[in-house]
Structure formats: structure tokens, C-alpha cells
Amino acid sequence: MVKLFTAAIALTDLKETGGVLSDLVQMVGAPLVILAVCGVALWRTARWLRPWVELVLKSHLKFVDGTSEKLDNLCAAVEQQSETISSHTASVNRLVNHLERKAG
């Protein structure tokens, strides 16, 4: 970023040498030229990063889908365990009632 600002500031020094850039600086002003240089730099950086961002996004979506599937399987297993525990609890309660009747 420092190089960009240095280059943009150097554009303002082109008044002595003349040329298209010095005309541009004189026509629209140094702040707008600096803004344009930063915009072009951001655009080129975004173009350069796009393949990596797409790869990371695709990997993340694959991870989220896999995690969602595993979570669904885990929820199903918890429901089955809950039913099994309820069934065992009912059986134990019947046994306790039977033993209480026999004992008392």
C-alpha cells in the first residue's frame, strides 16, 4: 500500500516532465488520481485472490454440508437412545412395582 501512495504522490511531481499523467493530475486533481490508483490496485488484488477465495468457499460449503449430515445422524441416534432409555425405565418401574407387591 505504501508503494501505491508513493507512486500516486510521485504522479503529482510529473508537472515538470509533462505527459498524460501530469495532464490527468492537473485535470482531476491528485486526490482523485490517488483514489483511482487505489481502486485499480484493489480490483487487481481481488482478481488475483478470486481462485483462492472460490476454493476456500467451496471447501467451507463441503465442510458445512458434511457437518450438517453428521449432525442429522447424531440427532437420530440421540432420539433412538432416548426411546431406548424410556423403554428401560418403564421396564424397571414394572419390575420395582412387581417386587413391591411380592414383598409387601
Protein Blocks (a to p, Z undefined) as FASTA:
>chain_A
ZZmmmmmmmmmmmmmngpjklmmmmmnopklmmmmmmmmmmmmmmmmmmmmmmmmmmmmm
mmmmmmmmmmmmmmmmmmmmmmmmmmmmmmmmmmmmmmmmmmZZ
